[in-house]
């Protein structure tokens, strides 16, 4: 196992689906309110990052936007690029326009 693999294993464990490493109990949901930058949360209907998780993020980060892609798993940028790319571009353009 290379060094990066060793670090992943120590921190996470064998996989993201079986977390046994030192971050297994890491939780910062109580600090989400400290995020004060424009935040776009994206997820797919069939994502390992479930609607429950993303709703928690969205509710915890004031002013955040959450978009769920109905025909995607964890890779909406590849599975639904025709929707994902314009969404990100529009988000970035709105944020840049607000800063001018």
Biopython code that builds the backbone (N, CA, C, O; Angstrom):
import numpy as np
from Bio.PDB.StructureBuilder import StructureBuilder

atoms = [
    (1, "UNK", "N", (0.848, -1.175, 0.000)),
    (1, "UNK", "CA", (0.000, 0.000, 0.000)),
    (1, "UNK", "C", (0.897, 1.243, 0.000)),
    (1, "UNK", "O", (1.837, 1.342, 0.789)),
    (2, "UNK", "N", (0.592, 2.188, -0.898)),
    (2, "UNK", "CA", (1.389, 3.416, -0.943)),
    (2, "UNK", "C", (1.014, 4.333, 0.227)),
    (2, "UNK", "O", (0.082, 4.049, 0.980)),
    (3, "UNK", "N", (1.748, 5.423, 0.363)),
    (3, "UNK", "CA", (1.560, 6.322, 1.501)),
    (3, "UNK", "C", (0.145, 6.918, 1.533)),
    (3, "UNK", "O", (-0.463, 7.012, 2.599)),
    (4, "UNK", "N", (-0.374, 7.318, 0.372)),
    (4, "UNK", "CA", (-1.720, 7.877, 0.323)),
    (4, "UNK", "C", (-2.748, 6.841, 0.761)),
    (4, "UNK", "O", (-3.694, 7.164, 1.479)),
    (5, "UNK", "N", (-2.563, 5.607, 0.331)),
    (5, "UNK", "CA", (-3.463, 4.531, 0.735)),
    (5, "UNK", "C", (-3.406, 4.271, 2.230)),
    (5, "UNK", "O", (-4.427, 3.996, 2.860)),
    (6, "UNK", "N", (-2.216, 4.359, 2.789)),
    (6, "UNK", "CA", (-2.065, 4.170, 4.234)),
    (6, "UNK", "C", (-2.783, 5.268, 5.003)),
    (6, "UNK", "O", (-3.452, 4.997, 6.000)),
    (7, "UNK", "N", (-2.646, 6.498, 4.546)),
    (7, "UNK", "CA", (-3.315, 7.619, 5.204)),
    (7, "UNK", "C", (-4.825, 7.432, 5.132)),
    (7, "UNK", "O", (-5.519, 7.604, 6.133)),
    (8, "UNK", "N", (-5.336, 7.082, 3.960)),
    (8, "UNK", "CA", (-6.777, 6.848, 3.791)),
    (8, "UNK", "C", (-7.247, 5.765, 4.744)),
    (8, "UNK", "O", (-8.268, 5.928, 5.412)),
    (9, "UNK", "N", (-6.512, 4.659, 4.815)),
    (9, "UNK", "CA", (-6.909, 3.538, 5.663)),
    (9, "UNK", "C", (-6.919, 3.935, 7.134)),
    (9, "UNK", "O", (-7.850, 3.583, 7.858)),
    (10, "UNK", "N", (-5.905, 4.658, 7.586)),
    (10, "UNK", "CA", (-5.851, 5.081, 8.988)),
    (10, "UNK", "C", (-6.999, 6.045, 9.299)),
    (10, "UNK", "O", (-7.655, 5.930, 10.334)),
    (11, "UNK", "N", (-7.230, 6.987, 8.395)),
    (11, "UNK", "CA", (-8.269, 7.982, 8.654)),
    (11, "UNK", "C", (-9.670, 7.414, 8.462)),
    (11, "UNK", "O", (-10.553, 7.652, 9.286)),
    (12, "UNK", "N", (-9.878, 6.671, 7.391)),
    (12, "UNK", "CA", (-11.224, 6.257, 7.010)),
    (12, "UNK", "C", (-11.515, 4.793, 7.295)),
    (12, "UNK", "O", (-12.597, 4.460, 7.779)),
    (13, "UNK", "N", (-10.582, 3.929, 7.008)),
    (13, "UNK", "CA", (-10.812, 2.496, 7.093)),
    (13, "UNK", "C", (-10.787, 1.901, 5.708)),
    (13, "UNK", "O", (-10.239, 2.512, 4.790)),
    (14, "UNK", "N", (-11.365, 0.723, 5.526)),
    (14, "UNK", "CA", (-11.268, 0.044, 4.236)),
    (14, "UNK", "C", (-12.025, 0.721, 3.092)),
    (14, "UNK", "O", (-11.631, 0.584, 1.934)),
    (15, "UNK", "N", (-13.096, 1.442, 3.394)),
    (15, "UNK", "CA", (-13.851, 2.129, 2.341)),
    (15, "UNK", "C", (-14.775, 3.155, 2.974)),
    (15, "UNK", "O", (-14.964, 3.168, 4.190)),
    (16, "UNK", "N", (-15.348, 4.012, 2.146)),
    (16, "UNK", "CA", (-16.292, 4.998, 2.673)),
    (16, "UNK", "C", (-17.591, 4.350, 3.129)),
    (16, "UNK", "O", (-18.401, 4.987, 3.802)),
    (17, "UNK", "N", (-17.791, 3.096, 2.769)),
    (17, "UNK", "CA", (-18.994, 2.380, 3.186)),
    (17, "UNK", "C", (-18.793, 1.609, 4.488)),
    (17, "UNK", "O", (-19.754, 1.121, 5.084)),
    (18, "UNK", "N", (-17.551, 1.504, 4.917)),
    (18, "UNK", "CA", (-17.232, 0.787, 6.157)),
    (18, "UNK", "C", (-16.160, 1.587, 6.899)),
    (18, "UNK", "O", (-14.981, 1.234, 6.888)),
    (19, "UNK", "N", (-16.599, 2.673, 7.543)),
    (19, "UNK", "CA", (-15.673, 3.598, 8.194)),
    (19, "UNK", "C", (-15.306, 3.065, 9.578)),
    (19, "UNK", "O", (-16.150, 2.934, 10.464)),
    (20, "UNK", "N", (-14.022, 2.764, 9.730)),
    (20, "UNK", "CA", (-13.518, 2.269, 11.015)),
    (20, "UNK", "C", (-12.327, 3.085, 11.491)),
    (20, "UNK", "O", (-11.812, 2.849, 12.584)),
    (21, "UNK", "N", (-11.885, 4.035, 10.688)),
    (21, "UNK", "CA", (-10.695, 4.820, 11.004)),
    (21, "UNK", "C", (-10.955, 5.907, 12.022)),
    (21, "UNK", "O", (-12.026, 5.979, 12.625)),
    (22, "UNK", "N", (-9.953, 6.754, 12.202)),
    (22, "UNK", "CA", (-10.002, 7.781, 13.240)),
    (22, "UNK", "C", (-11.075, 8.848, 12.994)),
    (22, "UNK", "O", (-11.433, 9.579, 13.918)),
    (23, "UNK", "N", (-11.591, 8.948, 11.769)),
    (23, "UNK", "CA", (-12.643, 9.944, 11.510)),
    (23, "UNK", "C", (-14.048, 9.364, 11.648)),
    (23, "UNK", "O", (-15.024, 10.048, 11.341)),
    (24, "UNK", "N", (-14.168, 8.130, 12.099)),
    (24, "UNK", "CA", (-15.493, 7.483, 12.136)),
    (24, "UNK", "C", (-16.518, 8.259, 12.955)),
    (24, "UNK", "O", (-17.708, 8.195, 12.650)),
    (25, "UNK", "N", (-16.102, 8.979, 13.970)),
    (25, "UNK", "CA", (-17.033, 9.740, 14.804)),
    (25, "UNK", "C", (-16.920, 11.248, 14.589)),
    (25, "UNK", "O", (-17.482, 12.031, 15.355)),
    (26, "UNK", "N", (-16.185, 11.659, 13.535)),
    (26, "UNK", "CA", (-15.977, 13.075, 13.262)),
    (26, "UNK", "C", (-17.282, 13.688, 12.776)),
    (26, "UNK", "O", (-17.898, 13.176, 11.841)),
    (27, "UNK", "N", (-17.698, 14.759, 13.391)),
    (27, "UNK", "CA", (-18.962, 15.402, 13.052)),
    (27, "UNK", "C", (-18.829, 16.897, 13.314)),
    (27, "UNK", "O", (-18.485, 17.309, 14.421)),
    (28, "UNK", "N", (-19.095, 17.689, 12.318)),
    (28, "UNK", "CA", (-19.010, 19.138, 12.468)),
    (28, "UNK", "C", (-20.323, 19.821, 12.107)),
    (28, "UNK", "O", (-20.334, 21.003, 11.766)),
    (29, "UNK", "N", (-21.412, 19.096, 12.179)),
    (29, "UNK", "CA", (-22.695, 19.697, 11.826)),
    (29, "UNK", "C", (-23.017, 20.885, 12.718)),
    (29, "UNK", "O", (-23.711, 21.806, 12.288)),
    (30, "UNK", "N", (-22.526, 20.881, 13.951)),
    (30, "UNK", "CA", (-22.787, 22.002, 14.846)),
    (30, "UNK", "C", (-22.024, 23.262, 14.444)),
    (30, "UNK", "O", (-22.249, 24.325, 15.022)),
    (31, "UNK", "N", (-21.133, 23.160, 13.470)),
    (31, "UNK", "CA", (-20.352, 24.318, 13.025)),
    (31, "UNK", "C", (-20.738, 24.793, 11.621)),
    (31, "UNK", "O", (-20.112, 25.709, 11.088)),
    (32, "UNK", "N", (-21.753, 24.185, 11.025)),
    (32, "UNK", "CA", (-22.155, 24.588, 9.671)),
    (32, "UNK", "C", (-22.522, 26.068, 9.616)),
    (32, "UNK", "O", (-22.303, 26.723, 8.596)),
    (33, "UNK", "N", (-23.069, 26.592, 10.687)),
    (33, "UNK", "CA", (-23.476, 28.001, 10.701)),
    (33, "UNK", "C", (-22.291, 28.952, 10.603)),
    (33, "UNK", "O", (-22.480, 30.151, 10.401)),
    (34, "UNK", "N", (-21.078, 28.439, 10.740)),
    (34, "UNK", "CA", (-19.878, 29.267, 10.617)),
    (34, "UNK", "C", (-19.484, 29.490, 9.157)),
    (34, "UNK", "O", (-18.584, 30.280, 8.872)),
    (35, "UNK", "N", (-20.143, 28.809, 8.249)),
    (35, "UNK", "CA", (-19.843, 28.973, 6.818)),
    (35, "UNK", "C", (-20.594, 30.202, 6.327)),
    (35, "UNK", "O", (-21.822, 30.260, 6.381)),
    (36, "UNK", "N", (-19.838, 31.178, 5.851)),
    (36, "UNK", "CA", (-20.426, 32.455, 5.422)),
    (36, "UNK", "C", (-20.010, 32.801, 3.998)),
    (36, "UNK", "O", (-19.744, 33.963, 3.688)),
    (37, "UNK", "N", (-19.956, 31.811, 3.149)),
    (37, "UNK", "CA", (-19.650, 32.024, 1.740)),
    (37, "UNK", "C", (-20.767, 31.392, 0.916)),
    (37, "UNK", "O", (-21.428, 30.463, 1.379)),
    (38, "UNK", "N", (-20.982, 31.886, -0.300)),
    (38, "UNK", "CA", (-22.004, 31.275, -1.145)),
    (38, "UNK", "C", (-21.726, 29.777, -1.313)),
    (38, "UNK", "O", (-20.610, 29.367, -1.632)),
    (39, "UNK", "N", (-22.756, 28.986, -1.092)),
    (39, "UNK", "CA", (-22.584, 27.539, -1.100)),
    (39, "UNK", "C", (-23.642, 26.884, -1.967)),
    (39, "UNK", "O", (-24.840, 27.092, -1.770)),
    (40, "UNK", "N", (-23.193, 26.091, -2.927)),
    (40, "UNK", "CA", (-24.073, 25.307, -3.777)),
    (40, "UNK", "C", (-23.885, 23.846, -3.417)),
    (40, "UNK", "O", (-22.785, 23.308, -3.542)),
    (41, "UNK", "N", (-24.938, 23.212, -2.977)),
    (41, "UNK", "CA", (-24.910, 21.795, -2.607)),
    (41, "UNK", "C", (-25.609, 21.030, -3.730)),
    (41, "UNK", "O", (-26.751, 21.331, -4.078)),
    (42, "UNK", "N", (-24.925, 20.052, -4.286)),
    (42, "UNK", "CA", (-25.542, 19.238, -5.330)),
    (42, "UNK", "C", (-25.507, 17.777, -4.908)),
    (42, "UNK", "O", (-24.587, 17.325, -4.226)),
    (43, "UNK", "N", (-26.519, 17.067, -5.326)),
    (43, "UNK", "CA", (-26.566, 15.634, -5.051)),
    (43, "UNK", "C", (-27.447, 14.977, -6.097)),
    (43, "UNK", "O", (-28.202, 15.637, -6.811)),
    (44, "UNK", "N", (-27.330, 13.665, -6.167)),
    (44, "UNK", "CA", (-28.160, 12.900, -7.083)),
    (44, "UNK", "C", (-29.206, 12.110, -6.318)),
    (44, "UNK", "O", (-29.007, 11.765, -5.153)),
    (45, "UNK", "N", (-30.305, 11.830, -6.968)),
    (45, "UNK", "CA", (-31.386, 11.060, -6.349)),
    (45, "UNK", "C", (-30.874, 9.732, -5.791)),
    (45, "UNK", "O", (-31.367, 9.258, -4.768)),
    (46, "UNK", "N", (-29.891, 9.134, -6.457)),
    (46, "UNK", "CA", (-29.386, 7.818, -6.057)),
    (46, "UNK", "C", (-27.982, 7.920, -5.460)),
    (46, "UNK", "O", (-27.186, 6.986, -5.554)),
    (47, "UNK", "N", (-27.699, 9.045, -4.858)),
    (47, "UNK", "CA", (-26.384, 9.375, -4.315)),
    (47, "UNK", "C", (-26.172, 8.699, -2.969)),
    (47, "UNK", "O", (-27.116, 8.500, -2.204)),
    (48, "UNK", "N", (-24.913, 8.346, -2.688)),
    (48, "UNK", "CA", (-24.573, 7.879, -1.343)),
    (48, "UNK", "C", (-24.708, 9.020, -0.344)),
    (48, "UNK", "O", (-24.907, 8.784, 0.848)),
    (49, "UNK", "N", (-24.600, 10.249, -0.821)),
    (49, "UNK", "CA", (-24.872, 11.427, 0.000)),
    (49, "UNK", "C", (-26.383, 11.645, -0.070)),
    (49, "UNK", "O", (-26.886, 12.298, -0.985)),
    (50, "UNK", "N", (-27.086, 11.097, 0.894)),
    (50, "UNK", "CA", (-28.541, 10.997, 0.852)),
    (50, "UNK", "C", (-29.234, 12.350, 1.004)),
    (50, "UNK", "O", (-28.617, 13.314, 1.458)),
    (51, "UNK", "N", (-30.515, 12.427, 0.628)),
    (51, "UNK", "CA", (-31.258, 13.670, 0.841)),
    (51, "UNK", "C", (-31.220, 14.119, 2.300)),
    (51, "UNK", "O", (-31.183, 15.320, 2.569)),
    (52, "UNK", "N", (-31.230, 13.198, 3.230)),
    (52, "UNK", "CA", (-31.167, 13.561, 4.650)),
    (52, "UNK", "C", (-29.866, 14.313, 4.969)),
    (52, "UNK", "O", (-29.878, 15.314, 5.686)),
    (53, "UNK", "N", (-28.762, 13.824, 4.434)),
    (53, "UNK", "CA", (-27.470, 14.480, 4.651)),
    (53, "UNK", "C", (-27.461, 15.869, 4.023)),
    (53, "UNK", "O", (-27.046, 16.842, 4.653)),
    (54, "UNK", "N", (-27.917, 15.952, 2.788)),
    (54, "UNK", "CA", (-27.876, 17.234, 2.080)),
    (54, "UNK", "C", (-28.855, 18.245, 2.642)),
    (54, "UNK", "O", (-28.589, 19.447, 2.614)),
    (55, "UNK", "N", (-29.975, 17.780, 3.146)),
    (55, "UNK", "CA", (-30.913, 18.696, 3.801)),
    (55, "UNK", "C", (-30.284, 19.260, 5.077)),
    (55, "UNK", "O", (-30.458, 20.439, 5.385)),
    (56, "UNK", "N", (-29.566, 18.436, 5.806)),
    (56, "UNK", "CA", (-28.857, 18.889, 7.002)),
    (56, "UNK", "C", (-27.843, 19.975, 6.636)),
    (56, "UNK", "O", (-27.762, 21.003, 7.307)),
    (57, "UNK", "N", (-27.074, 19.743, 5.573)),
    (57, "UNK", "CA", (-26.115, 20.753, 5.116)),
    (57, "UNK", "C", (-26.831, 22.041, 4.717)),
    (57, "UNK", "O", (-26.455, 23.135, 5.139)),
    (58, "UNK", "N", (-27.855, 21.890, 3.909)),
    (58, "UNK", "CA", (-28.602, 23.043, 3.404)),
    (58, "UNK", "C", (-29.216, 23.864, 4.537)),
    (58, "UNK", "O", (-29.149, 25.093, 4.524)),
    (59, "UNK", "N", (-29.801, 23.196, 5.498)),
    (59, "UNK", "CA", (-30.408, 23.906, 6.628)),
    (59, "UNK", "C", (-29.356, 24.534, 7.543)),
    (59, "UNK", "O", (-29.623, 25.542, 8.198)),
    (60, "UNK", "N", (-28.182, 23.948, 7.588)),
    (60, "UNK", "CA", (-27.138, 24.448, 8.469)),
    (60, "UNK", "C", (-26.307, 25.582, 7.907)),
    (60, "UNK", "O", (-25.684, 26.329, 8.661)),
    (61, "UNK", "N", (-26.289, 25.720, 6.578)),
    (61, "UNK", "CA", (-25.492, 26.766, 5.926)),
    (61, "UNK", "C", (-26.448, 27.837, 5.411)),
    (61, "UNK", "O", (-27.135, 27.644, 4.407)),
    (62, "UNK", "N", (-26.479, 28.954, 6.105)),
    (62, "UNK", "CA", (-27.406, 30.030, 5.759)),
    (62, "UNK", "C", (-27.212, 30.476, 4.310)),
    (62, "UNK", "O", (-26.090, 30.707, 3.859)),
    (63, "UNK", "N", (-28.329, 30.591, 3.594)),
    (63, "UNK", "CA", (-28.288, 31.069, 2.219)),
    (63, "UNK", "C", (-27.807, 30.059, 1.203)),
    (63, "UNK", "O", (-27.675, 30.386, 0.023)),
    (64, "UNK", "N", (-27.542, 28.837, 1.634)),
    (64, "UNK", "CA", (-27.068, 27.829, 0.679)),
    (64, "UNK", "C", (-28.178, 27.445, -0.291)),
    (64, "UNK", "O", (-29.365, 27.628, -0.019)),
    (65, "UNK", "N", (-27.760, 26.915, -1.410)),
    (65, "UNK", "CA", (-28.697, 26.400, -2.406)),
    (65, "UNK", "C", (-28.425, 24.910, -2.556)),
    (65, "UNK", "O", (-27.272, 24.479, -2.590)),
    (66, "UNK", "N", (-29.499, 24.130, -2.647)),
    (66, "UNK", "CA", (-29.362, 22.681, -2.812)),
    (66, "UNK", "C", (-30.156, 22.250, -4.029)),
    (66, "UNK", "O", (-31.346, 22.543, -4.144)),
    (67, "UNK", "N", (-29.492, 21.558, -4.929)),
    (67, "UNK", "CA", (-30.139, 21.039, -6.126)),
    (67, "UNK", "C", (-29.902, 19.541, -6.183)),
    (67, "UNK", "O", (-28.767, 19.074, -6.092)),
    (68, "UNK", "N", (-31.004, 18.784, -6.336)),
    (68, "UNK", "CA", (-30.902, 17.343, -6.489)),
    (68, "UNK", "C", (-31.150, 16.984, -7.954)),
    (68, "UNK", "O", (-32.125, 17.427, -8.562)),
    (69, "UNK", "N", (-30.262, 16.187, -8.495)),
    (69, "UNK", "CA", (-30.383, 15.723, -9.874)),
    (69, "UNK", "C", (-31.116, 14.389, -9.866)),
    (69, "UNK", "O", (-30.639, 13.404, -9.303)),
    (70, "UNK", "N", (-32.268, 14.377, -10.490)),
    (70, "UNK", "CA", (-33.177, 13.234, -10.402)),
    (70, "UNK", "C", (-32.677, 11.971, -11.088)),
    (70, "UNK", "O", (-33.138, 10.879, -10.758)),
    (71, "UNK", "N", (-31.756, 12.085, -12.025)),
    (71, "UNK", "CA", (-31.301, 10.905, -12.764)),
    (71, "UNK", "C", (-29.818, 10.631, -12.543)),
    (71, "UNK", "O", (-29.136, 10.116, -13.429)),
    (72, "UNK", "N", (-29.326, 10.977, -11.358)),
    (72, "UNK", "CA", (-27.904, 10.811, -11.082)),
    (72, "UNK", "C", (-27.678, 10.090, -9.765)),
    (72, "UNK", "O", (-28.549, 9.998, -8.901)),
    (73, "UNK", "N", (-26.457, 9.586, -9.665)),
    (73, "UNK", "CA", (-25.991, 9.064, -8.383)),
    (73, "UNK", "C", (-25.037, 10.108, -7.812)),
    (73, "UNK", "O", (-25.459, 11.227, -7.522)),
    (74, "UNK", "N", (-23.764, 9.769, -7.645)),
    (74, "UNK", "CA", (-22.807, 10.683, -7.016)),
    (74, "UNK", "C", (-22.031, 11.521, -8.037)),
    (74, "UNK", "O", (-21.151, 12.293, -7.658)),
    (75, "UNK", "N", (-22.348, 11.377, -9.322)),
    (75, "UNK", "CA", (-21.553, 12.038, -10.353)),
    (75, "UNK", "C", (-22.436, 12.774, -11.357)),
    (75, "UNK", "O", (-22.371, 12.523, -12.560)),
    (76, "UNK", "N", (-23.254, 13.678, -10.849)),
    (76, "UNK", "CA", (-24.174, 14.410, -11.724)),
    (76, "UNK", "C", (-23.440, 15.175, -12.811)),
    (76, "UNK", "O", (-23.989, 15.384, -13.892)),
    (77, "UNK", "N", (-22.209, 15.599, -12.548)),
    (77, "UNK", "CA", (-21.447, 16.336, -13.564)),
    (77, "UNK", "C", (-21.153, 15.459, -14.775)),
    (77, "UNK", "O", (-20.905, 15.976, -15.864)),
    (78, "UNK", "N", (-21.177, 14.153, -14.604)),
    (78, "UNK", "CA", (-20.981, 13.215, -15.718)),
    (78, "UNK", "C", (-22.311, 12.629, -16.169)),
    (78, "UNK", "O", (-22.528, 12.443, -17.366)),
    (79, "UNK", "N", (-23.198, 12.336, -15.233)),
    (79, "UNK", "CA", (-24.465, 11.683, -15.548)),
    (79, "UNK", "C", (-25.513, 12.619, -16.133)),
    (79, "UNK", "O", (-26.341, 12.200, -16.942)),
    (80, "UNK", "N", (-25.482, 13.882, -15.728)),
    (80, "UNK", "CA", (-26.419, 14.882, -16.249)),
    (80, "UNK", "C", (-25.704, 16.198, -16.532)),
    (80, "UNK", "O", (-26.092, 17.239, -16.002)),
    (81, "UNK", "N", (-24.658, 16.162, -17.366)),
    (81, "UNK", "CA", (-23.873, 17.379, -17.601)),
    (81, "UNK", "C", (-24.689, 18.509, -18.223)),
    (81, "UNK", "O", (-24.384, 19.683, -18.011)),
    (82, "UNK", "N", (-25.712, 18.164, -18.980)),
    (82, "UNK", "CA", (-26.533, 19.191, -19.628)),
    (82, "UNK", "C", (-27.311, 20.018, -18.608)),
    (82, "UNK", "O", (-27.727, 21.136, -18.912)),
    (83, "UNK", "N", (-27.510, 19.490, -17.414)),
    (83, "UNK", "CA", (-28.151, 20.232, -16.329)),
    (83, "UNK", "C", (-27.131, 20.768, -15.329)),
    (83, "UNK", "O", (-27.253, 21.891, -14.840)),
    (84, "UNK", "N", (-26.128, 19.954, -15.034)),
    (84, "UNK", "CA", (-25.147, 20.306, -14.009)),
    (84, "UNK", "C", (-24.300, 21.507, -14.409)),
    (84, "UNK", "O", (-24.160, 22.454, -13.635)),
    (85, "UNK", "N", (-23.741, 21.473, -15.599)),
    (85, "UNK", "CA", (-22.823, 22.538, -16.013)),
    (85, "UNK", "C", (-23.490, 23.907, -16.080)),
    (85, "UNK", "O", (-22.920, 24.873, -15.574)),
    (86, "UNK", "N", (-24.678, 24.034, -16.687)),
    (86, "UNK", "CA", (-25.343, 25.345, -16.666)),
    (86, "UNK", "C", (-25.707, 25.803, -15.245)),
    (86, "UNK", "O", (-25.676, 26.999, -14.952)),
    (87, "UNK", "N", (-26.047, 24.864, -14.378)),
    (87, "UNK", "CA", (-26.364, 25.220, -12.998)),
    (87, "UNK", "C", (-25.160, 25.839, -12.307)),
    (87, "UNK", "O", (-25.274, 26.894, -11.683)),
    (88, "UNK", "N", (-24.016, 25.193, -12.412)),
    (88, "UNK", "CA", (-22.807, 25.714, -11.768)),
    (88, "UNK", "C", (-22.415, 27.052, -12.391)),
    (88, "UNK", "O", (-22.034, 27.979, -11.676)),
    (89, "UNK", "N", (-22.506, 27.159, -13.709)),
    (89, "UNK", "CA", (-22.165, 28.418, -14.372)),
    (89, "UNK", "C", (-23.086, 29.543, -13.905)),
    (89, "UNK", "O", (-22.624, 30.649, -13.623)),
    (90, "UNK", "N", (-24.367, 29.271, -13.825)),
    (90, "UNK", "CA", (-25.323, 30.282, -13.374)),
    (90, "UNK", "C", (-25.049, 30.689, -11.926)),
    (90, "UNK", "O", (-25.099, 31.873, -11.592)),
    (91, "UNK", "N", (-24.761, 29.714, -11.073)),
    (91, "UNK", "CA", (-24.448, 30.005, -9.673)),
    (91, "UNK", "C", (-23.226, 30.911, -9.590)),
    (91, "UNK", "O", (-23.240, 31.911, -8.872)),
    (92, "UNK", "N", (-22.182, 30.569, -10.313)),
    (92, "UNK", "CA", (-20.946, 31.358, -10.285)),
    (92, "UNK", "C", (-21.182, 32.776, -10.826)),
    (92, "UNK", "O", (-20.674, 33.747, -10.265)),
    (93, "UNK", "N", (-21.938, 32.891, -11.893)),
    (93, "UNK", "CA", (-22.216, 34.216, -12.462)),
    (93, "UNK", "C", (-23.012, 35.085, -11.494)),
    (93, "UNK", "O", (-22.741, 36.280, -11.374)),
    (94, "UNK", "N", (-23.996, 34.497, -10.800)),
    (94, "UNK", "CA", (-24.769, 35.257, -9.820)),
    (94, "UNK", "C", (-23.888, 35.723, -8.668)),
    (94, "UNK", "O", (-24.005, 36.861, -8.215)),
    (95, "UNK", "N", (-23.016, 34.856, -8.199)),
    (95, "UNK", "CA", (-22.131, 35.208, -7.089)),
    (95, "UNK", "C", (-21.167, 36.314, -7.505)),
    (95, "UNK", "O", (-20.948, 37.265, -6.755)),
    (96, "UNK", "N", (-20.592, 36.189, -8.702)),
    (96, "UNK", "CA", (-19.673, 37.216, -9.195)),
    (96, "UNK", "C", (-20.393, 38.548, -9.372)),
    (96, "UNK", "O", (-19.832, 39.597, -9.056)),
    (97, "UNK", "N", (-21.626, 38.523, -9.871)),
    (97, "UNK", "CA", (-22.384, 39.762, -10.075)),
    (97, "UNK", "C", (-22.693, 40.437, -8.733)),
    (97, "UNK", "O", (-22.716, 41.665, -8.658)),
    (98, "UNK", "N", (-22.926, 39.669, -7.694)),
    (98, "UNK", "CA", (-23.215, 40.226, -6.372)),
    (98, "UNK", "C", (-21.980, 40.887, -5.768)),
    (98, "UNK", "O", (-22.106, 41.784, -4.935)),
    (99, "UNK", "N", (-20.804, 40.458, -6.173)),
    (99, "UNK", "CA", (-19.578, 40.990, -5.602)),
    (99, "UNK", "C", (-19.075, 42.232, -6.323)),
    (99, "UNK", "O", (-18.083, 42.830, -5.905)),
    (100, "UNK", "N", (-19.740, 42.625, -7.394)),
    (100, "UNK", "CA", (-19.304, 43.795, -8.147)),
    (100, "UNK", "C", (-19.984, 45.054, -7.669)),
    (100, "UNK", "O", (-19.726, 46.134, -8.201)),
]
sb = StructureBuilder()
sb.init_structure("model")
sb.init_model(0)
sb.init_chain("A")
sb.init_seg("    ")
for serial, (resi, resn, name, xyz) in enumerate(atoms, 1):
    if name == "N":
        sb.init_residue(resn, " ", resi, " ")
    sb.init_atom(name, np.array(xyz, "f"), 0.0, 1.0, " ", f" {name:<3s}", serial, name[0])
structure = sb.get_structure()
